[in-house]
Amino acid sequence: MDPTDAQTACFEAGVKFGSLYHQFAGTPVSPESAPTLERAIEDAIENQPYCERVTVDILTDELRAAIDDTSAEYTELTGRFMAVELVVDHEGQTVVATMETVEGYPLMAVQSVEG
């Protein structure tokens, strides 16, 4: 059985999150560089097929708290410092998916499928 267009759109959202997370995790980031990194991540992921929009919010308050506990002026980007929403459209099926930290772990989830 071939996957439906909605199933393919959900799969594509997962591919985008895998790329986003594993490509950018470990990037040095500070509250001052966060806006530039947000835009770079969005631009990179939006290049992928079927990706309509990506919104990345690097949580600067959490960054500051992590940095305050060290002698460095930056930390490494991880999922706990990001909130992400992406929109994928495949053959008229639109998927909205998010990533947010839940109980200390970054979880990615499909929020809606329409079309």
N, CA and C atoms as a LAMMPS dump frame, in Angstrom:
ITEM: TIMESTEP
0
ITEM: NUMBER OF ATOMS
345
ITEM: BOX BOUNDS ff ff ff
-5.0000000000000000e+02 5.0000000000000000e+02
-5.0000000000000000e+02 5.0000000000000000e+02
-5.0000000000000000e+02 5.0000000000000000e+02
ITEM: ATOMS id mol type element x y z
1 1 1 N 0.85 -1.174 0
2 1 2 C 0 0 0
3 1 3 C 0.9 1.243 0
4 2 1 N 0.624 2.168 -0.857
5 2 2 C 1.376 3.42 -0.909
6 2 3 C 0.921 4.346 0.218
7 3 1 N 1.844 5.147 0.744
8 3 2 C 1.44 6.101 1.791
9 3 3 C 0.502 7.164 1.215
10 4 1 N -0.365 7.66 2.05
11 4 2 C -1.243 8.751 1.634
12 4 3 C -0.435 10.042 1.562
13 5 1 N -0.991 11.06 0.928
14 5 2 C -0.325 12.36 0.887
15 5 3 C -0.139 12.924 2.293
16 6 1 N -1.109 12.722 3.173
17 6 2 C -0.987 13.206 4.555
18 6 3 C 0.138 12.478 5.285
19 7 1 N 0.251 11.176 5.09
20 7 2 C 1.332 10.422 5.717
21 7 3 C 2.692 10.872 5.193
22 8 1 N 2.774 11.123 3.909
23 8 2 C 4.029 11.607 3.331
24 8 3 C 4.382 12.985 3.878
25 9 1 N 3.383 13.841 4.032
26 9 2 C 3.633 15.176 4.596
27 9 3 C 4.139 15.063 6.033
28 10 1 N 3.571 14.165 6.818
29 10 2 C 4.052 13.957 8.198
30 10 3 C 5.473 13.422 8.202
31 11 1 N 5.768 12.493 7.304
32 11 2 C 7.129 11.976 7.183
33 11 3 C 8.098 13.1 6.851
34 12 1 N 7.718 13.962 5.915
35 12 2 C 8.566 15.087 5.532
36 12 3 C 8.814 16.025 6.721
37 13 1 N 7.815 16.23 7.561
38 13 2 C 8.013 17.061 8.762
39 13 3 C 9.057 16.418 9.665
40 14 1 N 9.005 15.108 9.817
41 14 2 C 9.997 14.405 10.624
42 14 3 C 11.402 14.527 10.056
43 15 1 N 11.515 14.462 8.743
44 15 2 C 12.817 14.631 8.09
45 15 3 C 13.368 16.018 8.395
46 16 1 N 12.511 17.035 8.33
47 16 2 C 12.956 18.409 8.595
48 16 3 C 13.458 18.542 10.03
49 17 1 N 12.729 17.964 10.983
50 17 2 C 13.153 18.046 12.378
51 17 3 C 14.458 17.284 12.616
52 18 1 N 14.608 16.124 12
53 18 2 C 15.855 15.378 12.142
54 18 3 C 17.03 16.185 11.626
55 19 1 N 16.855 16.8 10.49
56 19 2 C 17.911 17.63 9.917
57 19 3 C 18.199 18.829 10.804
58 20 1 N 17.155 19.509 11.234
59 20 2 C 17.315 20.704 12.071
60 20 3 C 18.055 20.363 13.356
61 21 1 N 17.582 19.351 14.033
62 21 2 C 18.157 19.043 15.339
63 21 3 C 19.601 18.572 15.224
64 22 1 N 19.845 17.631 14.345
65 22 2 C 21.17 17.024 14.295
66 22 3 C 22.194 17.873 13.549
67 23 1 N 21.736 18.764 12.713
68 23 2 C 22.666 19.66 12.033
69 23 3 C 23.135 20.785 12.948
70 24 1 N 22.253 21.291 13.807
71 24 2 C 22.581 22.483 14.584
72 24 3 C 22.876 22.222 16.06
73 25 1 N 22.561 21.052 16.577
74 25 2 C 22.9 20.741 17.969
75 25 3 C 24.416 20.817 18.126
76 26 1 N 24.841 21.485 19.174
77 26 2 C 26.264 21.648 19.437
78 26 3 C 26.835 22.961 18.929
79 27 1 N 26.049 23.722 18.184
80 27 2 C 26.513 25.02 17.692
81 27 3 C 26.73 25.959 18.876
82 28 1 N 27.866 26.639 18.947
83 28 2 C 28.066 27.62 20.02
84 28 3 C 27.041 28.754 19.875
85 29 1 N 26.405 29.127 20.982
86 29 2 C 25.377 30.165 20.935
87 29 3 C 25.398 30.973 22.228
88 30 1 N 25.122 32.253 22.087
89 30 2 C 24.971 33.156 23.227
90 30 3 C 23.67 33.922 23.019
91 31 1 N 23.19 34.606 24.053
92 31 2 C 21.986 35.417 23.855
93 31 3 C 22.16 36.446 22.731
94 32 1 N 23.37 36.958 22.57
95 32 2 C 23.607 37.973 21.532
96 32 3 C 23.603 37.369 20.124
97 33 1 N 24.06 36.128 19.977
98 33 2 C 24.105 35.511 18.65
99 33 3 C 22.836 34.731 18.313
100 34 1 N 21.946 34.566 19.278
101 34 2 C 20.739 33.759 19.074
102 34 3 C 19.889 34.223 17.885
103 35 1 N 19.601 35.515 17.719
104 35 2 C 18.761 35.915 16.583
105 35 3 C 19.36 35.551 15.221
106 36 1 N 20.667 35.69 15.087
107 36 2 C 21.321 35.339 13.832
108 36 3 C 21.237 33.837 13.584
109 37 1 N 21.443 33.048 14.628
110 37 2 C 21.359 31.6 14.494
111 37 3 C 19.931 31.156 14.184
112 38 1 N 18.945 31.788 14.801
113 38 2 C 17.544 31.474 14.493
114 38 3 C 17.282 31.612 12.997
115 39 1 N 17.698 32.739 12.423
116 39 2 C 17.468 32.987 10.993
117 39 3 C 18.232 31.988 10.126
118 40 1 N 19.455 31.661 10.521
119 40 2 C 20.25 30.706 9.743
120 40 3 C 19.581 29.329 9.723
121 41 1 N 19.077 28.893 10.871
122 41 2 C 18.397 27.596 10.942
123 41 3 C 17.145 27.615 10.073
124 42 1 N 16.346 28.682 10.211
125 42 2 C 15.12 28.786 9.404
126 42 3 C 15.439 28.738 7.917
127 43 1 N 16.406 29.54 7.491
128 43 2 C 16.762 29.583 6.071
129 43 3 C 17.255 28.227 5.571
130 44 1 N 18.062 27.544 6.371
131 44 2 C 18.596 26.245 5.951
132 44 3 C 17.49 25.212 5.795
133 45 1 N 16.596 25.13 6.756
134 45 2 C 15.553 24.107 6.718
135 45 3 C 14.514 24.427 5.645
136 46 1 N 14.225 25.711 5.435
137 46 2 C 13.251 26.09 4.406
138 46 3 C 13.72 25.747 2.995
139 47 1 N 15.005 25.479 2.81
140 47 2 C 15.502 25.043 1.5
141 47 3 C 15.017 23.653 1.125
142 48 1 N 14.605 22.86 2.084
143 48 2 C 14.236 21.47 1.824
144 48 3 C 12.881 21.381 1.125
145 49 1 N 12.694 20.314 0.34
146 49 2 C 11.428 20.142 -0.384
147 49 3 C 10.218 20.148 0.539
148 50 1 N 9.161 20.749 0.075
149 50 2 C 7.845 20.791 0.717
150 50 3 C 7.779 21.662 1.969
151 51 1 N 8.871 22.254 2.368
152 51 2 C 8.872 23.075 3.582
153 51 3 C 8.362 24.468 3.242
154 52 1 N 7.272 24.834 3.853
155 52 2 C 6.656 26.142 3.604
156 52 3 C 7.186 27.224 4.544
157 53 1 N 7.379 26.845 5.808
158 53 2 C 7.79 27.846 6.797
159 53 3 C 8.399 27.16 8.005
160 54 1 N 9.418 27.808 8.569
161 54 2 C 10.028 27.352 9.818
162 54 3 C 10.192 28.564 10.724
163 55 1 N 9.788 28.429 11.968
164 55 2 C 9.99 29.476 12.961
165 55 3 C 10.784 28.89 14.114
166 56 1 N 11.962 29.46 14.352
167 56 2 C 12.83 29.001 15.426
168 56 3 C 12.919 30.106 16.476
169 57 1 N 12.672 29.752 17.711
170 57 2 C 12.817 30.682 18.828
171 57 3 C 13.848 30.084 19.778
172 58 1 N 15.026 30.697 19.812
173 58 2 C 16.039 30.265 20.772
174 58 3 C 15.732 30.971 22.09
175 59 1 N 15.575 30.21 23.126
176 59 2 C 15.1 30.701 24.421
177 59 3 C 16.25 31.36 25.179
178 60 1 N 16.373 32.665 25.005
179 60 2 C 17.536 33.38 25.535
180 60 3 C 17.572 33.416 27.058
181 61 1 N 16.437 33.413 27.73
182 61 2 C 16.459 33.374 29.197
183 61 3 C 17.093 32.076 29.69
184 62 1 N 16.756 30.96 29.022
185 62 2 C 17.343 29.682 29.385
186 62 3 C 18.837 29.66 29.056
187 63 1 N 19.209 30.274 27.917
188 63 2 C 20.637 30.38 27.58
189 63 3 C 21.391 31.121 28.671
190 64 1 N 20.852 32.274 29.067
191 64 2 C 21.511 33.084 30.104
192 64 3 C 21.681 32.287 31.397
193 65 1 N 20.666 31.572 31.786
194 65 2 C 20.734 30.777 33.019
195 65 3 C 21.815 29.706 32.907
196 66 1 N 21.912 29.067 31.76
197 66 2 C 22.935 28.037 31.578
198 66 3 C 24.331 28.65 31.575
199 67 1 N 24.466 29.805 30.941
200 67 2 C 25.763 30.477 30.866
201 67 3 C 26.179 30.996 32.234
202 68 1 N 25.227 31.469 33.015
203 68 2 C 25.531 31.976 34.357
204 68 3 C 26.159 30.909 35.246
205 69 1 N 25.894 29.639 34.931
206 69 2 C 26.429 28.541 35.729
207 69 3 C 27.831 28.105 35.282
208 70 1 N 28.414 28.814 34.3
209 70 2 C 29.732 28.427 33.782
210 70 3 C 30.657 29.638 33.75
211 71 1 N 31.892 29.396 33.37
212 71 2 C 32.845 30.495 33.207
213 71 3 C 32.889 30.989 31.764
214 72 1 N 32.144 30.356 30.854
215 72 2 C 32.13 30.741 29.446
216 72 3 C 31.084 31.819 29.184
217 73 1 N 31.176 32.427 28.019
218 73 2 C 30.205 33.445 27.615
219 73 3 C 29.224 32.908 26.582
220 74 1 N 29.23 31.603 26.382
221 74 2 C 28.32 30.95 25.444
222 74 3 C 28.067 29.532 25.941
223 75 1 N 27.129 28.855 25.285
224 75 2 C 26.877 27.449 25.556
225 75 3 C 26.615 26.759 24.229
226 76 1 N 26.393 25.467 24.261
227 76 2 C 26.07 24.726 23.052
228 76 3 C 24.568 24.661 22.879
229 77 1 N 24.128 24.843 21.641
230 77 2 C 22.706 24.752 21.335
231 77 3 C 22.242 23.31 21.489
232 78 1 N 21.167 23.136 22.235
233 78 2 C 20.496 21.844 22.355
234 78 3 C 19.001 22.092 22.249
235 79 1 N 18.256 21.034 22.196
236 79 2 C 16.81 21.153 22.087
237 79 3 C 16.159 21.89 23.235
238 80 1 N 16.775 21.857 24.398
239 80 2 C 16.159 22.528 25.55
240 80 3 C 16.165 24.047 25.399
241 81 1 N 16.955 24.554 24.458
242 81 2 C 17.03 25.998 24.234
243 81 3 C 16.213 26.447 23.026
244 82 1 N 15.417 25.562 22.429
245 82 2 C 14.679 25.918 21.215
246 82 3 C 13.198 25.578 21.315
247 83 1 N 12.408 26.447 20.715
248 83 2 C 11.009 26.152 20.41
249 83 3 C 10.883 26.345 18.904
250 84 1 N 10.347 25.351 18.214
251 84 2 C 10.318 25.375 16.758
252 84 3 C 8.923 25.007 16.267
253 85 1 N 8.491 25.695 15.215
254 85 2 C 7.283 25.301 14.503
255 85 3 C 7.639 25.24 13.032
256 86 1 N 7.193 24.177 12.362
257 86 2 C 7.403 24.123 10.924
258 86 3 C 6.125 23.701 10.23
259 87 1 N 6.014 24.154 8.975
260 87 2 C 4.847 23.858 8.157
261 87 3 C 5.342 23.197 6.873
262 88 1 N 4.785 22.019 6.591
263 88 2 C 5.112 21.267 5.392
264 88 3 C 3.841 21.132 4.564
265 89 1 N 3.98 21.321 3.251
266 89 2 C 2.846 21.106 2.359
267 89 3 C 3.261 20.096 1.296
268 90 1 N 2.538 18.997 1.223
269 90 2 C 2.78 17.98 0.206
270 90 3 C 1.458 17.633 -0.452
271 91 1 N 1.359 17.951 -1.734
272 91 2 C 0.154 17.623 -2.508
273 91 3 C -1.122 18.117 -1.836
274 92 1 N -1.077 19.336 -1.294
275 92 2 C -2.259 19.926 -0.68
276 92 3 C -2.525 19.506 0.752
277 93 1 N -1.669 18.659 1.297
278 93 2 C -1.779 18.254 2.702
279 93 3 C -0.791 19.109 3.498
280 94 1 N -1.318 19.898 4.42
281 94 2 C -0.489 20.798 5.207
282 94 3 C -0.34 20.254 6.62
283 95 1 N 0.915 20.089 7.029
284 95 2 C 1.23 19.586 8.358
285 95 3 C 1.899 20.703 9.145
286 96 1 N 1.421 20.931 10.357
287 96 2 C 2.07 21.838 11.299
288 96 3 C 2.653 20.95 12.397
289 97 1 N 3.955 21.103 12.619
290 97 2 C 4.639 20.297 13.635
291 97 3 C 5.465 21.224 14.525
292 98 1 N 5.673 20.812 15.77
293 98 2 C 6.401 21.636 16.726
294 98 3 C 7.455 20.815 17.462
295 99 1 N 8.411 21.551 18.008
296 99 2 C 9.379 20.959 18.922
297 99 3 C 9.437 21.868 20.132
298 100 1 N 9.314 21.269 21.3
299 100 2 C 9.44 22.005 22.55
300 100 3 C 9.958 21.057 23.62
301 101 1 N 10.522 21.63 24.651
302 101 2 C 11.047 20.811 25.731
303 101 3 C 9.926 20.472 26.708
304 102 1 N 9.799 19.191 26.978
305 102 2 C 8.804 18.697 27.927
306 102 3 C 9.557 17.85 28.94
307 103 1 N 9.503 18.275 30.2
308 103 2 C 10.193 17.574 31.287
309 103 3 C 11.675 17.347 30.961
310 104 1 N 12.296 18.388 30.397
311 104 2 C 13.725 18.35 30.129
312 104 3 C 14.146 17.658 28.845
313 105 1 N 13.199 17.215 28.025
314 105 2 C 13.53 16.491 26.808
315 105 3 C 12.854 17.156 25.618
316 106 1 N 13.597 17.381 24.512
317 106 2 C 12.971 17.997 23.344
318 106 3 C 12.06 17.003 22.611
319 107 1 N 10.776 17.338 22.552
320 107 2 C 9.809 16.479 21.88
321 107 3 C 9.302 17.152 20.614
322 108 1 N 9.22 16.382 19.553
323 108 2 C 8.708 16.847 18.285
324 108 3 C 7.345 16.18 18.084
325 109 1 N 6.366 16.961 17.632
326 109 2 C 5.022 16.412 17.506
327 109 3 C 4.272 17.066 16.366
328 110 1 N 3.429 16.281 15.715
329 110 2 C 2.502 16.805 14.72
330 110 3 C 1.349 17.468 15.464
331 111 1 N 1.092 18.726 15.139
332 111 2 C 0.002 19.459 15.79
333 111 3 C -1.29 19.383 14.963
334 112 1 N -1.144 19.405 13.624
335 112 2 C -2.332 19.32 12.784
336 112 3 C -1.961 18.849 11.381
337 113 1 N -2.96 18.224 10.731
338 113 2 C -2.851 17.816 9.335
339 113 3 C -4.143 18.269 8.676
340 114 1 N -4.017 19.085 7.636
341 114 2 C -5.209 19.588 6.946
342 114 3 C -5.033 19.456 5.453
343 115 1 N -6.171 19.309 4.78
344 115 2 C -6.118 19.292 3.315
345 115 3 C -6.928 18.229 2.685
